[in-house]
Amino acid sequence: MSDNAMLIEGTAWYLVFLFSTTVHEASHALVAWKLGDDTAYRGGQVSLDPTPHIRREPFGMVVAPIISFFAGGWMIGWASAPYDVLWARQYPKRAAWMAVAGPASNFALVIVAAAAIHLGLAVGLFQHANAITPIHLIDTASTGIGHAMGMLISLFFSLNLLLFTFNLLPCPPLDGSSIVTLFLPDSMAEKFREAAHSPVFSLIGFIVAWKLFGVIYPLVQSFAITCLFPGLYR
């Protein structure tokens, strides 16, 4: 890949990563605010402006994505929305809904990207690709704005599917571990949440999640592509 092509792809990856991660964290912050915790709201994180999110996690939002792209050709990073621990302890179910909001926002972006892909195919802007990659779900006849749109929409679908899947794994400190508390009585939910957010369990949980993700995500990705293009790729 030429330096110019790498710069273009890297910019596309980062724009999609930045927006998707900001939407994820802003969704956490918005739901927490609506359910009684204004911690993230006061920090300016109920916003699609990435600045407060970058300010809180500069390494995860800027440094890690850039390093991972040049090291492996794709991006990984993280961000976080602050919340009141006492509020979460008092209202574990509300805290669980706050956790649901992040992955739910990524799933919504997957649906929006899928709709955009089908709209582009319907009007002739896009065409089916011979070989699918995360950045290349569809082909375009042009090399200009249509090609850039195809790249960005492909990345919106692929990256948000990844974020949705990874964050739903029921392993601390991921959102999926908090979602588990929706199905527990309040007394058990509080104990589970406290145990799951201890440093030791968080470390173990992240390692387990990383291993599980390598097994689960290819299956999820294959299923998603089948749903996106039914009957076309087998």
C-alpha positions as a Markdown table, in Angstrom:
| # | Residue | x | y | z |
|---|---|---|---|---|
| 1 | Met | 0.0 | 0.0 | 0.0 |
| 2 | Ser | 1.4 | 3.4 | -0.9 |
| 3 | Asp | 1.9 | 6.1 | 1.7 |
| 4 | Asn | -1.0 | 8.1 | 0.2 |
| 5 | Ala | -3.4 | 5.2 | 0.3 |
| 6 | Met | -2.4 | 4.4 | 3.9 |
| 7 | Leu | -3.0 | 8.0 | 4.9 |
| 8 | Ile | -6.4 | 8.0 | 3.3 |
| 9 | Glu | -7.4 | 4.7 | 4.9 |
| 10 | Gly | -6.0 | 5.7 | 8.2 |
| 11 | Thr | -8.0 | 9.0 | 8.1 |
| 12 | Ala | -11.2 | 7.1 | 7.3 |
| 13 | Trp | -10.6 | 4.6 | 10.1 |
| 14 | Tyr | -9.9 | 7.3 | 12.6 |
| 15 | Leu | -12.9 | 9.4 | 11.6 |
| 16 | Val | -15.2 | 6.4 | 12.0 |
| 17 | Phe | -13.6 | 5.3 | 15.2 |
| 18 | Leu | -13.8 | 8.8 | 16.7 |
| 19 | Phe | -17.4 | 9.3 | 15.9 |
| 20 | Ser | -18.5 | 5.8 | 16.9 |
| 21 | Thr | -16.7 | 5.8 | 20.2 |
| 22 | Thr | -18.0 | 9.3 | 20.9 |
| 23 | Val | -21.6 | 8.2 | 20.2 |
| 24 | His | -21.1 | 5.1 | 22.5 |
| 25 | Glu | -19.9 | 7.2 | 25.4 |
| 26 | Ala | -22.4 | 10.0 | 24.9 |
| 27 | Ser | -25.1 | 7.4 | 25.0 |
| 28 | His | -23.9 | 6.1 | 28.3 |
| 29 | Ala | -23.8 | 9.7 | 29.6 |
| 30 | Leu | -27.2 | 10.6 | 28.3 |
| 31 | Val | -29.0 | 7.6 | 29.8 |
| 32 | Ala | -27.2 | 8.1 | 33.1 |
| 33 | Trp | -28.3 | 11.7 | 33.2 |
| 34 | Lys | -31.9 | 10.9 | 32.3 |
| 35 | Leu | -31.9 | 8.2 | 35.1 |
| 36 | Gly | -30.6 | 10.5 | 37.8 |
| 37 | Asp | -26.8 | 10.7 | 37.6 |
| 38 | Asp | -25.5 | 13.9 | 36.1 |
| 39 | Thr | -21.8 | 13.2 | 36.6 |
| 40 | Ala | -21.0 | 12.7 | 32.9 |
| 41 | Tyr | -23.4 | 15.5 | 32.0 |
| 42 | Arg | -21.4 | 18.0 | 34.2 |
| 43 | Gly | -18.3 | 16.8 | 32.5 |
| 44 | Gly | -19.7 | 17.8 | 29.1 |
| 45 | Gln | -20.0 | 14.2 | 27.8 |
| 46 | Val | -23.6 | 14.3 | 26.8 |
| 47 | Ser | -22.3 | 15.5 | 23.5 |
| 48 | Leu | -21.3 | 14.3 | 20.1 |
| 49 | Asp | -18.3 | 16.7 | 20.3 |
| 50 | Pro | -15.3 | 14.3 | 20.8 |
| 51 | Thr | -13.3 | 16.9 | 22.7 |
| 52 | Pro | -14.5 | 16.1 | 26.3 |
| 53 | His | -14.1 | 12.4 | 25.5 |
| 54 | Ile | -10.6 | 12.9 | 24.2 |
| 55 | Arg | -9.8 | 15.1 | 27.2 |
| 56 | Arg | -10.8 | 12.3 | 29.5 |
| 57 | Glu | -9.0 | 9.4 | 27.6 |
| 58 | Pro | -6.3 | 10.9 | 25.4 |
| 59 | Phe | -4.3 | 7.7 | 25.1 |
| 60 | Gly | -7.3 | 5.5 | 24.3 |
| 61 | Met | -8.9 | 8.0 | 21.9 |
| 62 | Val | -5.8 | 9.2 | 20.0 |
| 63 | Val | -2.6 | 7.4 | 20.7 |
| 64 | Ala | -3.8 | 3.7 | 20.8 |
| 65 | Pro | -5.9 | 3.9 | 17.6 |
| 66 | Ile | -3.1 | 5.5 | 15.6 |
| 67 | Ile | -0.5 | 3.0 | 16.9 |
| 68 | Ser | -2.8 | 0.0 | 16.3 |
| 69 | Phe | -3.5 | 1.1 | 12.7 |
| 70 | Phe | 0.1 | 1.4 | 11.7 |
| 71 | Ala | 0.9 | -1.8 | 13.6 |
| 72 | Gly | -1.9 | -4.0 | 12.3 |
| 73 | Gly | -3.9 | -2.0 | 9.7 |
| 74 | Trp | -7.0 | -1.6 | 11.9 |
| 75 | Met | -7.9 | 0.5 | 15.0 |
| 76 | Ile | -8.5 | -0.3 | 18.6 |
| 77 | Gly | -9.0 | 2.2 | 21.4 |
| 78 | Trp | -11.2 | 3.1 | 24.3 |
| 79 | Ala | -13.0 | 5.8 | 26.2 |
| 80 | Ser | -15.1 | 6.1 | 29.3 |
| 81 | Ala | -17.9 | 8.1 | 30.7 |
| 82 | Pro | -17.7 | 8.9 | 34.5 |
| 83 | Tyr | -20.6 | 8.0 | 36.7 |
| 84 | Asp | -21.4 | 8.2 | 40.4 |
| 85 | Val | -20.5 | 4.9 | 42.1 |
| 86 | Leu | -23.0 | 5.6 | 44.9 |
| 87 | Trp | -25.8 | 6.1 | 42.4 |
| 88 | Ala | -24.9 | 2.8 | 40.6 |
| 89 | Arg | -24.8 | 1.0 | 44.0 |
| 90 | Gln | -28.2 | 2.4 | 45.0 |
| 91 | Tyr | -29.8 | 1.9 | 41.6 |
| 92 | Pro | -28.1 | -1.2 | 40.0 |
| 93 | Lys | -30.8 | -1.6 | 37.4 |
| 94 | Arg | -30.5 | 2.0 | 36.3 |
| 95 | Ala | -26.7 | 1.5 | 36.0 |
| 96 | Ala | -27.4 | -1.5 | 33.9 |
| 97 | Trp | -29.5 | 0.5 | 31.5 |
| 98 | Met | -26.7 | 3.0 | 31.3 |
| 99 | Ala | -24.4 | 0.1 | 30.3 |
| 100 | Val | -27.0 | -1.1 | 27.6 |
| 101 | Ala | -27.0 | 2.4 | 26.0 |
| 102 | Gly | -23.4 | 2.1 | 24.6 |
| 103 | Pro | -23.7 | -1.1 | 22.6 |
| 104 | Ala | -27.2 | -0.2 | 21.6 |
| 105 | Ser | -25.9 | 3.0 | 20.0 |
| 106 | Asn | -23.3 | 0.9 | 18.0 |
| 107 | Phe | -26.0 | -1.5 | 16.9 |
| 108 | Ala | -28.1 | 1.5 | 15.7 |
| 109 | Leu | -25.1 | 2.7 | 13.7 |
| 110 | Val | -24.8 | -0.8 | 12.1 |
| 111 | Ile | -28.4 | -0.6 | 11.0 |
| 112 | Val | -28.0 | 2.9 | 9.6 |
| 113 | Ala | -24.9 | 1.8 | 7.7 |
| 114 | Ala | -26.7 | -1.2 | 6.3 |
| 115 | Ala | -29.6 | 1.0 | 5.2 |
| 116 | Ala | -27.1 | 3.3 | 3.5 |
| 117 | Ile | -25.4 | 0.4 | 1.7 |
| 118 | His | -28.7 | -0.9 | 0.3 |
| 119 | Leu | -29.8 | 2.6 | -0.7 |
| 120 | Gly | -26.5 | 3.1 | -2.6 |
| 121 | Leu | -27.0 | -0.3 | -4.3 |
| 122 | Ala | -30.5 | 0.6 | -5.2 |
| 123 | Val | -29.6 | 3.9 | -6.9 |
| 124 | Gly | -26.5 | 2.5 | -8.6 |
| 125 | Leu | -23.9 | 4.3 | -6.5 |
| 126 | Phe | -22.5 | 1.1 | -5.1 |
| 127 | Gln | -22.2 | -2.4 | -6.5 |
| 128 | His | -21.5 | -5.8 | -4.8 |
| 129 | Ala | -17.9 | -6.4 | -4.1 |
| 130 | Asn | -16.1 | -9.5 | -5.4 |
| 131 | Ala | -14.1 | -9.8 | -2.1 |
| 132 | Ile | -15.3 | -8.4 | 1.2 |
| 133 | Thr | -13.1 | -6.7 | 3.8 |
| 134 | Pro | -14.1 | -4.5 | 6.7 |
| 135 | Ile | -13.2 | -1.4 | 4.7 |
| 136 | His | -14.6 | -2.8 | 1.4 |
| 137 | Leu | -18.1 | -4.2 | 1.7 |
| 138 | Ile | -19.1 | -2.7 | -1.6 |
| 139 | Asp | -17.5 | -1.5 | -4.8 |
| 140 | Thr | -18.0 | 1.8 | -6.6 |
| 141 | Ala | -17.6 | 2.6 | -10.2 |
| 142 | Ser | -15.9 | 6.0 | -9.4 |
| 143 | Thr | -12.7 | 6.8 | -7.6 |
| 144 | Gly | -13.9 | 10.1 | -6.2 |
| 145 | Ile | -16.6 | 10.9 | -3.6 |
| 146 | Gly | -18.5 | 7.7 | -4.3 |
| 147 | His | -15.4 | 5.6 | -3.4 |
| 148 | Ala | -14.9 | 7.6 | -0.2 |
| 149 | Met | -18.5 | 7.2 | 0.8 |
| 150 | Gly | -18.3 | 3.4 | 0.2 |
| 151 | Met | -15.2 | 3.2 | 2.3 |
| 152 | Leu | -16.7 | 5.2 | 5.2 |
| 153 | Ile | -20.0 | 3.4 | 5.1 |
| 154 | Ser | -18.2 | 0.0 | 5.1 |
| 155 | Leu | -16.2 | 1.0 | 8.1 |
| 156 | Phe | -19.3 | 2.3 | 9.9 |
| 157 | Phe | -20.9 | -1.1 | 9.5 |
| 158 | Ser | -17.7 | -3.1 | 10.4 |
| 159 | Leu | -16.4 | -1.1 | 13.3 |
| 160 | Asn | -19.7 | -0.6 | 15.0 |
| 161 | Leu | -20.5 | -4.4 | 14.6 |
| 162 | Leu | -17.1 | -5.0 | 16.3 |
| 163 | Leu | -17.8 | -2.5 | 19.1 |
| 164 | Phe | -21.3 | -3.9 | 19.6 |
| 165 | Thr | -20.1 | -7.5 | 19.9 |
| 166 | Phe | -17.1 | -6.8 | 22.1 |
| 167 | Asn | -18.9 | -4.6 | 24.6 |
| 168 | Leu | -21.8 | -7.1 | 24.9 |
| 169 | Leu | -19.5 | -9.9 | 26.2 |
| 170 | Pro | -20.6 | -10.5 | 29.8 |
| 171 | Cys | -17.0 | -10.1 | 31.2 |
| 172 | Pro | -16.0 | -7.2 | 33.5 |
| 173 | Pro | -15.2 | -4.4 | 32.9 |
| 174 | Leu | -17.2 | -4.5 | 29.6 |
| 175 | Asp | -20.8 | -3.2 | 29.4 |
| 176 | Gly | -22.1 | -6.8 | 29.1 |
| 177 | Ser | -21.1 | -7.6 | 32.7 |
| 178 | Ser | -23.4 | -4.7 | 33.9 |
| 179 | Ile | -26.2 | -5.8 | 31.6 |
| 180 | Val | -26.3 | -9.2 | 33.5 |
| 181 | Thr | -27.6 | -7.3 | 36.5 |
| 182 | Leu | -30.9 | -6.6 | 34.7 |
| 183 | Phe | -31.8 | -10.2 | 35.2 |
| 184 | Leu | -30.9 | -10.4 | 38.9 |
| 185 | Pro | -32.8 | -9.3 | 42.0 |
| 186 | Asp | -31.6 | -5.9 | 43.3 |
| 187 | Ser | -29.7 | -7.4 | 46.3 |
| 188 | Met | -27.8 | -9.9 | 44.0 |
| 189 | Ala | -27.3 | -7.2 | 41.3 |
| 190 | Glu | -25.5 | -4.9 | 43.8 |
| 191 | Lys | -23.2 | -7.7 | 45.0 |
| 192 | Phe | -22.5 | -8.9 | 41.4 |
| 193 | Arg | -21.7 | -5.3 | 40.3 |
| 194 | Glu | -19.3 | -4.7 | 43.2 |
| 195 | Ala | -17.5 | -8.0 | 42.5 |
| 196 | Ala | -17.4 | -7.5 | 38.8 |
| 197 | His | -15.8 | -4.0 | 39.1 |
| 198 | Ser | -13.0 | -5.0 | 41.4 |
| 199 | Pro | -9.5 | -4.6 | 39.8 |
| 200 | Val | -8.7 | -8.3 | 39.9 |
| 201 | Phe | -12.0 | -9.4 | 38.2 |
| 202 | Ser | -11.7 | -6.6 | 35.7 |
| 203 | Leu | -8.2 | -7.8 | 34.6 |
| 204 | Ile | -9.3 | -11.4 | 34.4 |
| 205 | Gly | -12.5 | -10.5 | 32.7 |
| 206 | Phe | -10.7 | -8.5 | 30.0 |
| 207 | Ile | -8.3 | -11.4 | 29.3 |
| 208 | Val | -11.2 | -13.8 | 29.0 |
| 209 | Ala | -13.2 | -11.4 | 26.8 |
| 210 | Trp | -10.3 | -11.0 | 24.4 |
| 211 | Lys | -10.0 | -14.8 | 24.0 |
| 212 | Leu | -13.8 | -15.2 | 23.6 |
| 213 | Phe | -13.9 | -12.4 | 21.1 |
| 214 | Gly | -11.5 | -14.1 | 18.8 |
| 215 | Val | -13.9 | -17.1 | 18.7 |
| 216 | Ile | -17.2 | -15.3 | 18.7 |
| 217 | Tyr | -16.6 | -12.4 | 16.4 |
| 218 | Pro | -16.0 | -14.3 | 13.1 |
| 219 | Leu | -19.3 | -16.0 | 13.6 |
| 220 | Val | -21.1 | -12.8 | 14.3 |
| 221 | Gln | -19.4 | -11.1 | 11.3 |
| 222 | Ser | -20.4 | -14.0 | 9.0 |
| 223 | Phe | -24.0 | -13.9 | 10.2 |
| 224 | Ala | -24.1 | -10.1 | 9.8 |
| 225 | Ile | -22.7 | -10.3 | 6.2 |
| 226 | Thr | -25.3 | -13.0 | 5.4 |
| 227 | Cys | -28.1 | -10.7 | 6.7 |
| 228 | Leu | -26.6 | -7.7 | 4.8 |
| 229 | Phe | -26.4 | -9.6 | 1.5 |
| 230 | Pro | -28.8 | -12.6 | 1.8 |
| 231 | Gly | -27.9 | -15.3 | -0.6 |
| 232 | Leu | -25.0 | -13.5 | -2.2 |
| 233 | Tyr | -22.0 | -14.8 | -0.2 |
| 234 | Arg | -21.7 | -18.3 | 1.0 |
